[in-house]
Amino acid sequence: MEVKINSVHFNADDRLVEFVNKKVSKLDTFFDGIITVEVTLKVAKPEAANNKVAELKVSIPATDYLFAKKQADSFEEGIDLAVEAIKKQLGKYKEKLKTK
C-alpha cells in the first residue's frame, strides 16, 4: 500500500507525517487490497476554531475509491475521525464482496 501525503499551504512536520503513516497503515488490517491512500491536510479558515481538514482517498480494486473528509481542532484528531470513517466503508465494501 502506497501512502501519499499532501499538505496544502503549509509544510507538515515529521511528527505529523509519521502519525499519518502509522494510522493509515493500520487500514491494511481491515482490507489487504488497498492500492494507494492519498491524504490531504489543509487549514480551512486560519482564524477559526475546528479548522483543520483531513481528507482520505483510498483506492481499492474494482471500484474507484473510498473517501472521507473530516474537520477537527487538530490534524491528528481529523485523521483519527477520517480513518474511522474509512474503516466503516471498508467493512461495508467487504460485506458487499461476500454477497456477490
MODELLER restraints for C-alpha pairs under 7 A, 6 or more apart:
rsr = mdl.restraints
at = mdl.atoms
rsr.add(forms.Gaussian(group=physical.xy_distance, feature=features.Distance(at['CA:1:A'], at['CA:34:A']), mean=5.96, stdev=0.5))
rsr.add(forms.Gaussian(group=physical.xy_distance, feature=features.Distance(at['CA:1:A'], at['CA:35:A']), mean=5.14, stdev=0.5))
rsr.add(forms.Gaussian(group=physical.xy_distance, feature=features.Distance(at['CA:1:A'], at['CA:36:A']), mean=5.40, stdev=0.5))
rsr.add(forms.Gaussian(group=physical.xy_distance, feature=features.Distance(at['CA:2:A'], at['CA:35:A']), mean=6.51, stdev=0.5))
rsr.add(forms.Gaussian(group=physical.xy_distance, feature=features.Distance(at['CA:2:A'], at['CA:36:A']), mean=4.60, stdev=0.5))
rsr.add(forms.Gaussian(group=physical.xy_distance, feature=features.Distance(at['CA:2:A'], at['CA:37:A']), mean=6.24, stdev=0.5))
rsr.add(forms.Gaussian(group=physical.xy_distance, feature=features.Distance(at['CA:3:A'], at['CA:36:A']), mean=5.82, stdev=0.5))
rsr.add(forms.Gaussian(group=physical.xy_distance, feature=features.Distance(at['CA:3:A'], at['CA:37:A']), mean=4.86, stdev=0.5))
rsr.add(forms.Gaussian(group=physical.xy_distance, feature=features.Distance(at['CA:3:A'], at['CA:38:A']), mean=6.00, stdev=0.5))
rsr.add(forms.Gaussian(group=physical.xy_distance, feature=features.Distance(at['CA:4:A'], at['CA:37:A']), mean=6.21, stdev=0.5))
rsr.add(forms.Gaussian(group=physical.xy_distance, feature=features.Distance(at['CA:4:A'], at['CA:38:A']), mean=4.76, stdev=0.5))
rsr.add(forms.Gaussian(group=physical.xy_distance, feature=features.Distance(at['CA:4:A'], at['CA:39:A']), mean=6.00, stdev=0.5))
rsr.add(forms.Gaussian(group=physical.xy_distance, feature=features.Distance(at['CA:5:A'], at['CA:38:A']), mean=6.03, stdev=0.5))
rsr.add(forms.Gaussian(group=physical.xy_distance, feature=features.Distance(at['CA:5:A'], at['CA:39:A']), mean=4.73, stdev=0.5))
rsr.add(forms.Gaussian(group=physical.xy_distance, feature=features.Distance(at['CA:5:A'], at['CA:40:A']), mean=6.00, stdev=0.5))
rsr.add(forms.Gaussian(group=physical.xy_distance, feature=features.Distance(at['CA:6:A'], at['CA:39:A']), mean=6.05, stdev=0.5))
rsr.add(forms.Gaussian(group=physical.xy_distance, feature=features.Distance(at['CA:6:A'], at['CA:40:A']), mean=4.73, stdev=0.5))
rsr.add(forms.Gaussian(group=physical.xy_distance, feature=features.Distance(at['CA:6:A'], at['CA:41:A']), mean=6.20, stdev=0.5))
rsr.add(forms.Gaussian(group=physical.xy_distance, feature=features.Distance(at['CA:7:A'], at['CA:40:A']), mean=5.82, stdev=0.5))
rsr.add(forms.Gaussian(group=physical.xy_distance, feature=features.Distance(at['CA:7:A'], at['CA:41:A']), mean=4.72, stdev=0.5))
rsr.add(forms.Gaussian(group=physical.xy_distance, feature=features.Distance(at['CA:7:A'], at['CA:42:A']), mean=5.97, stdev=0.5))
rsr.add(forms.Gaussian(group=physical.xy_distance, feature=features.Distance(at['CA:8:A'], at['CA:41:A']), mean=6.15, stdev=0.5))
rsr.add(forms.Gaussian(group=physical.xy_distance, feature=features.Distance(at['CA:8:A'], at['CA:42:A']), mean=5.01, stdev=0.5))
rsr.add(forms.Gaussian(group=physical.xy_distance, feature=features.Distance(at['CA:20:A'], at['CA:79:A']), mean=6.95, stdev=0.5))
rsr.add(forms.Gaussian(group=physical.xy_distance, feature=features.Distance(at['CA:24:A'], at['CA:83:A']), mean=6.81, stdev=0.5))
rsr.add(forms.Gaussian(group=physical.xy_distance, feature=features.Distance(at['CA:27:A'], at['CA:87:A']), mean=6.93, stdev=0.5))
rsr.add(forms.Gaussian(group=physical.xy_distance, feature=features.Distance(at['CA:28:A'], at['CA:34:A']), mean=6.89, stdev=0.5))
rsr.add(forms.Gaussian(group=physical.xy_distance, feature=features.Distance(at['CA:30:A'], at['CA:87:A']), mean=6.98, stdev=0.5))
rsr.add(forms.Gaussian(group=physical.xy_distance, feature=features.Distance(at['CA:31:A'], at['CA:90:A']), mean=6.81, stdev=0.5))
rsr.add(forms.Gaussian(group=physical.xy_distance, feature=features.Distance(at['CA:33:A'], at['CA:60:A']), mean=6.20, stdev=0.5))
rsr.add(forms.Gaussian(group=physical.xy_distance, feature=features.Distance(at['CA:33:A'], at['CA:61:A']), mean=6.81, stdev=0.5))
rsr.add(forms.Gaussian(group=physical.xy_distance, feature=features.Distance(at['CA:34:A'], at['CA:58:A']), mean=6.99, stdev=0.5))
rsr.add(forms.Gaussian(group=physical.xy_distance, feature=features.Distance(at['CA:34:A'], at['CA:59:A']), mean=6.08, stdev=0.5))
rsr.add(forms.Gaussian(group=physical.xy_distance, feature=features.Distance(at['CA:34:A'], at['CA:60:A']), mean=4.85, stdev=0.5))
rsr.add(forms.Gaussian(group=physical.xy_distance, feature=features.Distance(at['CA:35:A'], at['CA:59:A']), mean=5.45, stdev=0.5))
rsr.add(forms.Gaussian(group=physical.xy_distance, feature=features.Distance(at['CA:35:A'], at['CA:60:A']), mean=5.61, stdev=0.5))
rsr.add(forms.Gaussian(group=physical.xy_distance, feature=features.Distance(at['CA:36:A'], at['CA:58:A']), mean=5.98, stdev=0.5))
rsr.add(forms.Gaussian(group=physical.xy_distance, feature=features.Distance(at['CA:36:A'], at['CA:59:A']), mean=5.24, stdev=0.5))
rsr.add(forms.Gaussian(group=physical.xy_distance, feature=features.Distance(at['CA:37:A'], at['CA:56:A']), mean=6.68, stdev=0.5))
rsr.add(forms.Gaussian(group=physical.xy_distance, feature=features.Distance(at['CA:37:A'], at['CA:57:A']), mean=5.63, stdev=0.5))
rsr.add(forms.Gaussian(group=physical.xy_distance, feature=features.Distance(at['CA:37:A'], at['CA:58:A']), mean=4.51, stdev=0.5))
rsr.add(forms.Gaussian(group=physical.xy_distance, feature=features.Distance(at['CA:37:A'], at['CA:59:A']), mean=6.29, stdev=0.5))
rsr.add(forms.Gaussian(group=physical.xy_distance, feature=features.Distance(at['CA:38:A'], at['CA:56:A']), mean=5.76, stdev=0.5))
rsr.add(forms.Gaussian(group=physical.xy_distance, feature=features.Distance(at['CA:38:A'], at['CA:57:A']), mean=5.06, stdev=0.5))
rsr.add(forms.Gaussian(group=physical.xy_distance, feature=features.Distance(at['CA:38:A'], at['CA:58:A']), mean=6.48, stdev=0.5))
rsr.add(forms.Gaussian(group=physical.xy_distance, feature=features.Distance(at['CA:39:A'], at['CA:55:A']), mean=5.63, stdev=0.5))
rsr.add(forms.Gaussian(group=physical.xy_distance, feature=features.Distance(at['CA:39:A'], at['CA:56:A']), mean=4.77, stdev=0.5))
rsr.add(forms.Gaussian(group=physical.xy_distance, feature=features.Distance(at['CA:39:A'], at['CA:57:A']), mean=6.56, stdev=0.5))
rsr.add(forms.Gaussian(group=physical.xy_distance, feature=features.Distance(at['CA:40:A'], at['CA:54:A']), mean=5.83, stdev=0.5))
rsr.add(forms.Gaussian(group=physical.xy_distance, feature=features.Distance(at['CA:40:A'], at['CA:55:A']), mean=5.03, stdev=0.5))
rsr.add(forms.Gaussian(group=physical.xy_distance, feature=features.Distance(at['CA:40:A'], at['CA:56:A']), mean=6.63, stdev=0.5))
rsr.add(forms.Gaussian(group=physical.xy_distance, feature=features.Distance(at['CA:41:A'], at['CA:53:A']), mean=5.80, stdev=0.5))
rsr.add(forms.Gaussian(group=physical.xy_distance, feature=features.Distance(at['CA:41:A'], at['CA:54:A']), mean=4.84, stdev=0.5))
rsr.add(forms.Gaussian(group=physical.xy_distance, feature=features.Distance(at['CA:41:A'], at['CA:55:A']), mean=6.55, stdev=0.5))
rsr.add(forms.Gaussian(group=physical.xy_distance, feature=features.Distance(at['CA:42:A'], at['CA:52:A']), mean=6.10, stdev=0.5))
rsr.add(forms.Gaussian(group=physical.xy_distance, feature=features.Distance(at['CA:42:A'], at['CA:53:A']), mean=5.27, stdev=0.5))
rsr.add(forms.Gaussian(group=physical.xy_distance, feature=features.Distance(at['CA:42:A'], at['CA:54:A']), mean=6.77, stdev=0.5))
rsr.add(forms.Gaussian(group=physical.xy_distance, feature=features.Distance(at['CA:43:A'], at['CA:51:A']), mean=5.66, stdev=0.5))
rsr.add(forms.Gaussian(group=physical.xy_distance, feature=features.Distance(at['CA:43:A'], at['CA:52:A']), mean=4.77, stdev=0.5))
rsr.add(forms.Gaussian(group=physical.xy_distance, feature=features.Distance(at['CA:43:A'], at['CA:53:A']), mean=5.96, stdev=0.5))
rsr.add(forms.Gaussian(group=physical.xy_distance, feature=features.Distance(at['CA:44:A'], at['CA:51:A']), mean=5.08, stdev=0.5))
rsr.add(forms.Gaussian(group=physical.xy_distance, feature=features.Distance(at['CA:44:A'], at['CA:52:A']), mean=6.17, stdev=0.5))
rsr.add(forms.Gaussian(group=physical.xy_distance, feature=features.Distance(at['CA:44:A'], at['CA:53:A']), mean=6.48, stdev=0.5))
rsr.add(forms.Gaussian(group=physical.xy_distance, feature=features.Distance(at['CA:45:A'], at['CA:51:A']), mean=5.75, stdev=0.5))
rsr.add(forms.Gaussian(group=physical.xy_distance, feature=features.Distance(at['CA:49:A'], at['CA:73:A']), mean=6.36, stdev=0.5))
rsr.add(forms.Gaussian(group=physical.xy_distance, feature=features.Distance(at['CA:50:A'], at['CA:71:A']), mean=6.48, stdev=0.5))
rsr.add(forms.Gaussian(group=physical.xy_distance, feature=features.Distance(at['CA:50:A'], at['CA:72:A']), mean=4.64, stdev=0.5))
rsr.add(forms.Gaussian(group=physical.xy_distance, feature=features.Distance(at['CA:50:A'], at['CA:73:A']), mean=4.04, stdev=0.5))
rsr.add(forms.Gaussian(group=physical.xy_distance, feature=features.Distance(at['CA:51:A'], at['CA:71:A']), mean=6.39, stdev=0.5))
rsr.add(forms.Gaussian(group=physical.xy_distance, feature=features.Distance(at['CA:51:A'], at['CA:72:A']), mean=6.14, stdev=0.5))
rsr.add(forms.Gaussian(group=physical.xy_distance, feature=features.Distance(at['CA:51:A'], at['CA:73:A']), mean=6.05, stdev=0.5))
rsr.add(forms.Gaussian(group=physical.xy_distance, feature=features.Distance(at['CA:52:A'], at['CA:71:A']), mean=5.51, stdev=0.5))
rsr.add(forms.Gaussian(group=physical.xy_distance, feature=features.Distance(at['CA:52:A'], at['CA:72:A']), mean=5.36, stdev=0.5))
rsr.add(forms.Gaussian(group=physical.xy_distance, feature=features.Distance(at['CA:52:A'], at['CA:73:A']), mean=5.89, stdev=0.5))
rsr.add(forms.Gaussian(group=physical.xy_distance, feature=features.Distance(at['CA:52:A'], at['CA:74:A']), mean=5.66, stdev=0.5))
rsr.add(forms.Gaussian(group=physical.xy_distance, feature=features.Distance(at['CA:52:A'], at['CA:75:A']), mean=5.63, stdev=0.5))
rsr.add(forms.Gaussian(group=physical.xy_distance, feature=features.Distance(at['CA:52:A'], at['CA:78:A']), mean=6.99, stdev=0.5))
rsr.add(forms.Gaussian(group=physical.xy_distance, feature=features.Distance(at['CA:53:A'], at['CA:70:A']), mean=5.77, stdev=0.5))
rsr.add(forms.Gaussian(group=physical.xy_distance, feature=features.Distance(at['CA:53:A'], at['CA:71:A']), mean=4.43, stdev=0.5))
rsr.add(forms.Gaussian(group=physical.xy_distance, feature=features.Distance(at['CA:53:A'], at['CA:72:A']), mean=6.57, stdev=0.5))
rsr.add(forms.Gaussian(group=physical.xy_distance, feature=features.Distance(at['CA:53:A'], at['CA:75:A']), mean=6.85, stdev=0.5))
rsr.add(forms.Gaussian(group=physical.xy_distance, feature=features.Distance(at['CA:53:A'], at['CA:78:A']), mean=6.43, stdev=0.5))
rsr.add(forms.Gaussian(group=physical.xy_distance, feature=features.Distance(at['CA:54:A'], at['CA:69:A']), mean=5.76, stdev=0.5))
rsr.add(forms.Gaussian(group=physical.xy_distance, feature=features.Distance(at['CA:54:A'], at['CA:70:A']), mean=5.40, stdev=0.5))
rsr.add(forms.Gaussian(group=physical.xy_distance, feature=features.Distance(at['CA:54:A'], at['CA:71:A']), mean=6.37, stdev=0.5))
rsr.add(forms.Gaussian(group=physical.xy_distance, feature=features.Distance(at['CA:54:A'], at['CA:75:A']), mean=6.47, stdev=0.5))
rsr.add(forms.Gaussian(group=physical.xy_distance, feature=features.Distance(at['CA:54:A'], at['CA:78:A']), mean=5.31, stdev=0.5))
rsr.add(forms.Gaussian(group=physical.xy_distance, feature=features.Distance(at['CA:54:A'], at['CA:79:A']), mean=5.76, stdev=0.5))
rsr.add(forms.Gaussian(group=physical.xy_distance, feature=features.Distance(at['CA:54:A'], at['CA:82:A']), mean=6.94, stdev=0.5))
rsr.add(forms.Gaussian(group=physical.xy_distance, feature=features.Distance(at['CA:55:A'], at['CA:68:A']), mean=5.66, stdev=0.5))
rsr.add(forms.Gaussian(group=physical.xy_distance, feature=features.Distance(at['CA:55:A'], at['CA:69:A']), mean=4.29, stdev=0.5))
rsr.add(forms.Gaussian(group=physical.xy_distance, feature=features.Distance(at['CA:55:A'], at['CA:70:A']), mean=6.44, stdev=0.5))
rsr.add(forms.Gaussian(group=physical.xy_distance, feature=features.Distance(at['CA:55:A'], at['CA:82:A']), mean=6.89, stdev=0.5))
rsr.add(forms.Gaussian(group=physical.xy_distance, feature=features.Distance(at['CA:56:A'], at['CA:67:A']), mean=5.62, stdev=0.5))
rsr.add(forms.Gaussian(group=physical.xy_distance, feature=features.Distance(at['CA:56:A'], at['CA:68:A']), mean=5.24, stdev=0.5))
rsr.add(forms.Gaussian(group=physical.xy_distance, feature=features.Distance(at['CA:56:A'], at['CA:69:A']), mean=6.45, stdev=0.5))
rsr.add(forms.Gaussian(group=physical.xy_distance, feature=features.Distance(at['CA:56:A'], at['CA:82:A']), mean=6.58, stdev=0.5))
rsr.add(forms.Gaussian(group=physical.xy_distance, feature=features.Distance(at['CA:57:A'], at['CA:65:A']), mean=6.44, stdev=0.5))
rsr.add(forms.Gaussian(group=physical.xy_distance, feature=features.Distance(at['CA:57:A'], at['CA:66:A']), mean=5.77, stdev=0.5))
rsr.add(forms.Gaussian(group=physical.xy_distance, feature=features.Distance(at['CA:57:A'], at['CA:67:A']), mean=4.61, stdev=0.5))
rsr.add(forms.Gaussian(group=physical.xy_distance, feature=features.Distance(at['CA:57:A'], at['CA:68:A']), mean=6.74, stdev=0.5))
rsr.add(forms.Gaussian(group=physical.xy_distance, feature=features.Distance(at['CA:58:A'], at['CA:65:A']), mean=5.29, stdev=0.5))
rsr.add(forms.Gaussian(group=physical.xy_distance, feature=features.Distance(at['CA:58:A'], at['CA:66:A']), mean=5.01, stdev=0.5))
rsr.add(forms.Gaussian(group=physical.xy_distance, feature=features.Distance(at['CA:58:A'], at['CA:67:A']), mean=6.31, stdev=0.5))
rsr.add(forms.Gaussian(group=physical.xy_distance, feature=features.Distance(at['CA:59:A'], at['CA:65:A']), mean=4.43, stdev=0.5))
rsr.add(forms.Gaussian(group=physical.xy_distance, feature=features.Distance(at['CA:59:A'], at['CA:66:A']), mean=6.58, stdev=0.5))
rsr.add(forms.Gaussian(group=physical.xy_distance, feature=features.Distance(at['CA:66:A'], at['CA:86:A']), mean=6.99, stdev=0.5))
rsr.add(forms.Gaussian(group=physical.xy_distance, feature=features.Distance(at['CA:68:A'], at['CA:82:A']), mean=5.44, stdev=0.5))
rsr.add(forms.Gaussian(group=physical.xy_distance, feature=features.Distance(at['CA:68:A'], at['CA:85:A']), mean=6.33, stdev=0.5))
rsr.add(forms.Gaussian(group=physical.xy_distance, feature=features.Distance(at['CA:68:A'], at['CA:86:A']), mean=6.37, stdev=0.5))
rsr.add(forms.Gaussian(group=physical.xy_distance, feature=features.Distance(at['CA:69:A'], at['CA:82:A']), mean=6.12, stdev=0.5))
rsr.add(forms.Gaussian(group=physical.xy_distance, feature=features.Distance(at['CA:70:A'], at['CA:78:A']), mean=5.41, stdev=0.5))
rsr.add(forms.Gaussian(group=physical.xy_distance, feature=features.Distance(at['CA:70:A'], at['CA:81:A']), mean=6.38, stdev=0.5))
rsr.add(forms.Gaussian(group=physical.xy_distance, feature=features.Distance(at['CA:70:A'], at['CA:82:A']), mean=5.64, stdev=0.5))
rsr.add(forms.Gaussian(group=physical.xy_distance, feature=features.Distance(at['CA:71:A'], at['CA:78:A']), mean=5.63, stdev=0.5))
rsr.add(forms.Gaussian(group=physical.xy_distance, feature=features.Distance(at['CA:72:A'], at['CA:78:A']), mean=5.09, stdev=0.5))
